[in-house]
């Protein structure tokens, strides 16, 4: 359950980047010895294209994020009160 909560709280651009790198690794490398991961040549091309697309989308989302409202300077409202003595 902790893993699901961790993934749920992770921002989308970060998930896109991690997923993209995983797909790129699947598209480039075939691991034989410790873990058997065999990917067909046609699936490699699809994985590589998806990986590049996910990384591109993740970077775009990360760089186009609007600034947080706390960092935007706003004027403090002041009351115009005059005291006549």
Number of C-alpha atoms within 10 A of each C-alpha: 5 7 8 9 9 9 11 11 9 11 10 15 20 15 16 21 22 16 18 24 18 17 22 23 16 21 22 13 12 15 13 9 7 6 8 9 12 13 16 10 10 9 13 20 16 15 21 20 15 19 24 18 17 23 23 16 17 21 15 12 16 16 10 9 9 8 8 7 8 7 7 8 7 8 6 6 6 6 6 5 6 6 4 4 3
